[in-house]
């Protein structure tokens, strides 16, 4: 019997979705938006969460919103057009997961249990199904979905005993603060008995320890497939690959009837081309590739290897885009190169701009995080460009740099450091004219 069959007999639980976090490590992409509204293959992260909940017959959703809440509320409203019932609780101060749960406690009055979803995780339908199926079959008070990771110091981790029983939960806290390589994967089912315990003990770690001591049944369900949590900018590209594989691999290409694809354009591998997109002569799409609604791809451009162009993106002549996420309404000028990068909405990348994604040699790449150098787990990684940035003609950006939202980079600049938000960057040219030494005398 599947979980869906079991659920119909007992009634669906509410989902509590946490979206209030500020996402500082993802800036400038999260300066004005929630992590839950980052774009993945043309859709915000929350869209995938809601889809996964609905596929498991969960339609009663409470969102704890804070940073970037206006965009979430304006975009989803109360969920009627998606067959959902969405209510919002505002967490005015971002004081962590525990505070977020307690902020929404009144919305759980009368319920025996609830599903907790971290809004900064790419949640697939099977992740919800597996959590809830295990929760029912194990007759658990708490079920946490967990997954093996290579860097457990960056996550909350659990120690699992026999029969999947959780013996300890340790919240994230650095190299000395993990108990296994099993990280909590952002989907959990809880009894509402948690709420008064959490109110008393304040941290999830201490609350779960108290529940274990009180002999409540705390279990783990293991997720062994790909998983993406949005902590660092490169997590966006990872999530994009996961979604595009799910959307396209083994299913072939999708081309909307209203799309205009010139007969000299080359399509290789699986591609998704949305409504009223225009693919001009000589353009090449080498899948997996996502082309959103109203996207224009100019003559002789090359879009390849998990490139994702969101709604209204305009690509000029002879542009190459590789393994990059370009948010809505970005204009990219002719003969530009964008690789392993993320470009925020409403930006303008002018002709000949270059986003470098690697350095010669074998030295790793690092990103600056509030003065700390963090090693990037990939050999190649490009630029993180905020919303409403102007990148001038023939400008270049070194790998792994952040360009703050609202900044303007003058033509010809070579950017070798992070640029703060709303900056104007120029370069002073010194013109020197002298006689050539090898020239003949007049």
C-alpha positions as CSV (number, residue, x, y, z in Angstrom):
1,X,0.0,0.0,0.0
2,X,1.4,3.4,-0.9
3,X,1.4,6.4,1.4
4,X,-1.2,8.1,-0.6
5,X,-3.6,5.2,-0.1
6,X,-2.9,5.2,3.6
7,X,-3.3,9.0,3.8
8,X,-6.8,9.0,2.4
9,X,-8.0,6.8,5.2
10,X,-6.5,9.0,8.0
11,X,-6.7,12.5,6.5
12,X,-4.0,14.7,5.3
13,X,-1.8,16.7,7.7
14,X,-0.9,20.4,7.3
15,X,2.4,21.4,5.9
16,X,4.4,24.1,7.7
17,X,6.9,25.7,5.2
18,X,9.7,27.9,6.5
19,X,10.8,30.7,4.2
20,X,11.8,33.6,6.5
21,X,15.6,33.2,6.4
22,X,17.7,36.1,4.9
23,X,20.1,33.8,2.9
24,X,23.1,36.0,3.4
25,X,25.5,33.5,1.8
26,X,23.5,33.7,-1.4
27,X,23.7,37.4,-1.8
28,X,23.3,39.5,-3.9
29,X,20.7,37.1,-5.3
30,X,18.8,37.1,-2.0
31,X,19.2,40.8,-1.1
32,X,15.5,41.5,-1.9
33,X,14.1,38.0,-2.3
34,X,13.6,34.9,-0.2
35,X,15.8,31.9,-0.9
36,X,12.4,30.2,-1.6
37,X,11.9,32.5,-4.6
38,X,15.2,31.7,-6.3
39,X,14.6,30.6,-9.9
40,X,15.3,27.0,-10.9
41,X,14.5,26.2,-14.5
42,X,12.1,29.0,-14.9
43,X,10.2,28.5,-11.6
44,X,10.7,29.6,-8.0
45,X,11.8,27.0,-5.5
46,X,8.4,27.2,-3.7
47,X,6.7,26.1,-6.8
48,X,8.5,22.7,-6.6
49,X,7.7,22.4,-2.9
50,X,4.0,23.0,-3.5
51,X,4.0,20.6,-6.4
52,X,5.6,17.9,-4.3
53,X,3.0,18.5,-1.5
54,X,0.1,18.5,-3.8
55,X,1.2,15.2,-5.4
56,X,1.0,13.7,-1.9
57,X,-2.5,15.2,-1.4
58,X,-1.3,17.8,1.0
59,X,-3.0,21.1,0.1
60,X,-3.4,22.8,3.5
61,X,-0.2,24.9,3.8
62,X,1.1,27.4,6.3
63,X,4.0,29.6,5.2
64,X,6.2,31.3,7.8
65,X,7.4,34.3,5.9
66,X,9.9,37.0,6.7
67,X,12.7,38.3,4.5
68,X,11.3,38.8,0.9
69,X,7.7,38.0,2.0
70,X,6.0,40.5,-0.3
71,X,7.2,38.7,-3.4
72,X,6.0,35.3,-2.0
73,X,2.6,36.7,-1.0
74,X,2.1,38.6,-4.3
75,X,3.1,35.6,-6.4
76,X,1.2,32.8,-4.7
77,X,-1.6,34.7,-3.0
78,X,-3.8,32.1,-1.2
79,X,-3.0,29.3,-3.6
80,X,-6.5,28.9,-5.2
81,X,-5.1,28.8,-8.7
82,X,-2.9,25.8,-7.7
83,X,-5.6,24.0,-5.8
84,X,-4.0,24.9,-2.5
85,X,-5.1,26.6,0.7
86,X,-2.2,28.9,1.8
87,X,-2.0,31.0,4.9
88,X,0.8,33.2,6.0
89,X,2.4,33.8,9.4
90,X,5.0,36.6,9.5
91,X,8.2,36.1,11.4
92,X,9.3,39.7,11.9
93,X,12.6,38.8,13.4
94,X,14.6,35.9,11.9
95,X,15.5,34.1,15.0
96,X,15.9,30.6,13.6
97,X,13.9,27.5,12.8
98,X,12.6,27.0,16.4
99,X,11.3,30.5,16.6
100,X,9.6,30.1,13.2
101,X,7.8,27.0,14.3
102,X,6.6,28.6,17.5
103,X,5.5,31.7,15.6
104,X,3.1,29.4,13.6
105,X,2.0,27.3,16.6
106,X,-1.6,28.8,16.6
107,X,-2.1,27.6,13.1
108,X,-1.5,24.0,14.3
109,X,-4.1,24.1,17.1
110,X,-6.3,21.0,17.0
111,X,-3.8,19.0,14.9
112,X,-2.1,15.9,16.1
113,X,0.9,16.2,13.7
114,X,2.3,18.4,10.9
115,X,4.8,18.2,8.1
116,X,7.8,20.6,8.4
117,X,9.4,21.7,5.1
118,X,12.5,23.9,4.9
119,X,11.8,26.4,2.1
120,X,15.5,26.4,1.1
121,X,15.5,22.7,0.0
122,X,14.6,21.4,-3.5
123,X,11.8,19.0,-2.4
124,X,10.8,16.3,-4.8
125,X,7.5,14.4,-4.5
126,X,9.1,11.2,-3.5
127,X,10.9,12.9,-0.6
128,X,7.5,13.8,0.9
129,X,6.0,10.4,0.1
130,X,8.9,8.5,1.7
131,X,8.9,10.6,4.9
132,X,5.2,10.2,5.4
133,X,5.0,6.5,4.5
134,X,7.8,5.8,7.0
135,X,6.0,8.0,9.6
136,X,2.8,5.9,9.2
137,X,4.4,2.4,9.0
138,X,6.7,3.1,11.9
139,X,3.9,4.6,14.0
140,X,6.4,7.4,14.7
141,X,6.1,10.6,16.7
142,X,8.8,12.2,14.6
143,X,10.2,11.1,11.2
144,X,13.2,13.0,9.7
145,X,14.3,12.5,6.1
146,X,18.1,12.2,6.1
147,X,20.7,11.9,3.4
148,X,24.4,11.1,3.4
149,X,26.7,14.1,2.9
150,X,30.5,14.5,2.6
151,X,30.5,17.8,4.6
152,X,28.4,17.0,7.7
153,X,29.8,20.0,9.7
154,X,27.6,22.2,7.5
155,X,24.4,20.5,8.4
156,X,22.3,19.3,11.3
157,X,23.1,15.6,11.7
158,X,21.5,12.5,13.3
159,X,22.9,9.3,14.9
160,X,20.8,6.4,13.8
161,X,20.5,3.2,15.7
162,X,18.7,-0.1,14.9
163,X,15.6,-0.1,12.8
164,X,16.1,3.5,11.8
165,X,15.6,4.9,15.3
166,X,17.2,8.3,15.9
167,X,19.4,8.2,19.0
168,X,20.6,11.8,18.8
169,X,20.1,15.0,16.8
170,X,22.9,17.6,16.6
171,X,22.3,21.0,15.0
172,X,24.9,22.4,12.6
173,X,27.8,24.1,14.3
174,X,31.2,23.3,12.7
175,X,33.7,20.5,12.6
176,X,33.2,19.4,16.3
177,X,29.4,19.4,16.0
178,X,28.3,16.4,14.0
179,X,27.5,12.9,15.0
180,X,27.4,11.1,11.6
181,X,27.3,11.8,7.9
182,X,23.5,11.7,7.8
183,X,22.3,15.2,7.4
184,X,18.7,16.3,8.0
185,X,17.3,16.8,4.5
186,X,14.6,19.5,5.1
187,X,11.5,17.3,5.3
188,X,10.2,16.1,8.7
189,X,6.9,14.9,10.2
190,X,6.3,15.9,13.8
191,X,3.7,15.3,16.5
192,X,2.4,18.6,17.8
193,X,3.7,17.3,21.2
194,X,6.9,19.0,20.0
195,X,5.4,22.5,20.5
196,X,5.3,22.8,24.3
197,X,8.6,21.0,24.6
198,X,10.2,23.4,22.0
199,X,8.7,26.3,23.9
200,X,10.4,25.1,27.1
201,X,13.8,24.0,25.7
202,X,14.1,26.6,22.9
203,X,16.4,24.6,20.6
204,X,15.4,21.7,18.3
205,X,18.4,19.7,19.5
206,X,17.3,19.9,23.1
207,X,13.7,19.4,22.4
208,X,14.4,16.2,20.4
209,X,16.7,15.0,23.2
210,X,13.9,15.5,25.7
211,X,11.5,13.5,23.4
212,X,14.0,10.7,23.1
213,X,14.3,10.6,26.9
214,X,10.5,10.5,27.2
215,X,10.5,7.4,25.0
216,X,8.8,9.0,22.0
217,X,9.4,7.2,18.7
218,X,11.9,9.3,16.7
219,X,12.8,7.7,13.3
220,X,14.7,8.4,10.2
221,X,13.9,7.8,6.5
222,X,16.9,7.8,4.2
223,X,17.0,9.7,0.9
224,X,19.8,8.2,-1.3
225,X,19.2,10.3,-4.4
226,X,20.5,13.7,-5.4
227,X,19.6,16.5,-3.0
228,X,20.0,20.3,-3.0
229,X,19.9,22.8,-0.2
230,X,20.3,26.4,-1.0
231,X,23.2,27.6,1.1
232,X,25.8,28.8,-1.4
233,X,25.4,30.2,-4.9
234,X,26.7,27.0,-6.6
235,X,23.8,25.1,-5.0
236,X,21.5,27.0,-7.5
237,X,23.3,25.4,-10.4
238,X,23.2,22.0,-8.7
239,X,19.5,22.3,-8.2
240,X,19.0,23.4,-11.8
241,X,20.8,20.3,-13.0
242,X,18.6,18.1,-10.8
243,X,15.4,19.7,-12.0
244,X,16.4,19.6,-15.7
245,X,17.3,16.0,-15.5
246,X,13.9,15.2,-14.0
247,X,12.2,17.4,-16.6
248,X,14.0,16.2,-19.7
249,X,16.2,13.1,-19.4
250,X,14.4,10.0,-20.7
251,X,11.5,12.1,-21.8
252,X,12.8,13.8,-24.9
253,X,12.4,17.5,-25.9
254,X,9.4,19.8,-25.4
255,X,8.7,22.6,-27.8
256,X,5.7,24.8,-27.3
257,X,3.4,25.1,-30.3
258,X,3.7,28.9,-30.1
259,X,7.5,28.8,-30.2
260,X,9.3,29.9,-33.3
261,X,12.4,27.7,-34.1
262,X,14.1,28.5,-37.3
263,X,14.8,25.4,-39.5
264,X,18.5,26.1,-39.5
265,X,18.7,26.1,-35.8
266,X,20.5,23.0,-34.3
267,X,18.9,21.1,-31.4
268,X,21.0,18.4,-29.8
269,X,19.9,16.4,-26.8
270,X,16.8,17.2,-24.7
271,X,15.7,20.8,-24.7
272,X,12.6,22.6,-23.3
273,X,11.4,25.6,-25.3
274,X,8.6,27.6,-23.8
275,X,5.7,29.5,-25.2
276,X,6.5,32.2,-27.8
277,X,10.2,31.7,-27.5
278,X,12.2,32.6,-30.7
279,X,15.3,30.7,-31.8
280,X,17.0,32.5,-34.7
281,X,18.9,31.0,-37.6
282,X,22.2,29.3,-36.9
283,X,21.6,29.1,-33.1
284,X,22.5,25.8,-31.4
285,X,20.9,24.4,-28.3
286,X,22.8,21.5,-26.8
287,X,20.7,19.9,-24.1
288,X,19.9,19.6,-21.4
289,X,18.7,23.2,-21.9
290,X,15.8,25.2,-20.6
291,X,14.3,28.1,-22.7
292,X,11.5,29.9,-20.9
293,X,8.5,31.9,-22.2
294,X,9.2,34.8,-24.5
295,X,12.9,34.1,-24.7
296,X,14.8,35.3,-27.7
297,X,18.0,33.5,-28.8
298,X,19.9,35.4,-31.5
299,X,21.6,34.2,-34.6
300,X,24.6,31.8,-34.2
301,X,24.4,31.7,-30.4
302,X,25.3,28.6,-28.5
303,X,23.2,27.6,-25.4
304,X,24.4,24.4,-23.8
305,X,25.0,22.1,-20.9
306,X,22.3,22.9,-18.4
307,X,21.9,26.5,-19.3
308,X,18.6,27.9,-18.1
309,X,17.1,31.1,-19.5
310,X,14.1,32.3,-17.6
311,X,11.1,34.3,-18.9
312,X,11.8,37.2,-21.2
313,X,15.6,36.7,-21.5
314,X,17.0,38.2,-24.7
315,X,20.2,36.7,-26.1
316,X,22.0,38.6,-28.9
317,X,24.2,37.5,-31.8
318,X,26.9,34.8,-31.2
319,X,26.5,34.5,-27.5
320,X,27.6,31.4,-25.6
321,X,25.8,30.4,-22.4
322,X,27.0,27.3,-20.5
323,X,25.7,25.7,-17.3
324,X,24.3,29.0,-16.1
325,X,21.1,30.3,-14.6
326,X,19.8,33.6,-16.1
327,X,16.8,35.1,-14.2
328,X,13.9,36.9,-15.8
329,X,14.1,39.8,-18.3
330,X,17.9,39.8,-18.7
331,X,19.4,41.3,-21.8
332,X,22.6,39.7,-23.1
333,X,24.5,41.6,-25.8
334,X,26.3,40.1,-28.8
335,X,29.4,38.0,-28.5
336,X,29.2,37.6,-24.8
337,X,30.4,34.5,-22.8
338,X,28.6,33.3,-19.7
339,X,29.7,30.1,-18.0
340,X,28.9,28.5,-14.6
341,X,27.3,31.8,-13.5
342,X,24.1,33.2,-12.2
343,X,22.6,36.4,-13.4
344,X,19.9,38.2,-11.5
345,X,16.7,39.6,-12.9
346,X,16.5,42.8,-15.1
347,X,20.2,42.9,-15.6
348,X,21.9,44.1,-18.8
349,X,25.0,42.3,-20.0
350,X,26.4,44.4,-22.8
351,X,28.2,43.2,-25.9
352,X,31.5,41.3,-25.5
353,X,31.3,40.9,-21.8
354,X,33.1,37.8,-20.4
355,X,32.5,35.9,-17.2
356,X,35.6,33.8,-16.5
357,X,34.9,30.5,-14.7
358,X,38.4,29.1,-14.0
359,X,42.0,30.0,-13.3
360,X,45.1,28.4,-15.0
361,X,46.7,25.7,-13.0
362,X,45.2,23.4,-10.4
363,X,44.6,25.9,-7.5
364,X,41.0,25.7,-6.1
365,X,38.6,28.6,-6.3
366,X,37.4,30.5,-3.2
367,X,34.5,32.7,-2.5
368,X,34.5,35.6,0.0
369,X,32.0,35.1,2.8
370,X,32.1,38.1,5.2
371,X,35.9,38.1,5.1
372,X,36.3,34.4,5.2
373,X,37.6,32.4,2.2
374,X,35.3,29.4,1.4
375,X,36.5,26.8,-1.0
376,X,34.2,26.1,-3.9
377,X,33.7,22.4,-4.5
378,X,34.0,22.7,-8.2
379,X,37.0,23.4,-10.5
380,X,34.9,25.9,-12.5
381,X,32.6,28.6,-11.1
382,X,31.8,32.0,-12.6
383,X,30.1,35.2,-11.4
384,X,27.2,35.8,-9.2
385,X,25.5,38.9,-10.5
386,X,22.6,40.7,-8.6
387,X,19.4,42.1,-10.0
388,X,19.5,45.3,-12.1
389,X,23.2,45.2,-12.8
390,X,24.7,46.8,-16.0
391,X,27.8,45.1,-17.2
392,X,29.5,47.3,-19.8
393,X,30.8,46.5,-23.3
394,X,33.9,44.3,-23.3
395,X,34.1,44.1,-19.5
396,X,35.4,40.9,-17.8
397,X,34.7,39.4,-14.4
398,X,37.2,37.0,-12.6
399,X,35.8,33.7,-11.3
400,X,33.8,33.4,-8.1
401,X,33.0,37.1,-7.6
402,X,29.8,38.8,-6.5
403,X,28.5,41.9,-8.3
404,X,26.0,43.6,-6.0
405,X,22.5,44.5,-7.1
406,X,22.0,47.8,-8.9
407,X,25.7,48.2,-9.8
408,X,27.0,49.6,-13.1
409,X,30.3,48.4,-14.5
410,X,31.8,50.7,-17.2
411,X,33.0,49.4,-20.6
412,X,36.3,47.7,-20.6
413,X,36.6,47.1,-16.8
414,X,38.3,43.9,-15.6
415,X,36.7,43.1,-12.2
416,X,39.0,41.2,-9.8
417,X,37.1,41.8,-6.5
418,X,33.6,41.7,-5.2
419,X,31.6,44.8,-6.0
420,X,29.2,46.2,-3.3
421,X,25.6,46.9,-4.1
422,X,24.6,50.1,-6.0
423,X,28.2,50.8,-7.0
424,X,29.5,52.6,-10.1
425,X,32.7,51.1,-11.4
426,X,34.8,52.9,-14.0
427,X,38.4,52.5,-15.3
428,X,40.7,55.3,-16.1
429,X,42.5,54.9,-19.4
430,X,45.9,56.5,-20.0
431,X,46.4,57.1,-23.7
432,X,50.2,57.2,-24.6
433,X,51.3,58.1,-28.1
434,X,54.9,57.8,-29.1
435,X,56.9,57.3,-32.3
436,X,57.6,53.8,-33.3
437,X,61.3,52.9,-32.9
438,X,61.3,50.8,-36.1
439,X,59.6,53.5,-38.3
440,X,61.6,55.2,-41.1
441,X,62.7,58.8,-40.7
442,X,60.6,61.2,-42.8
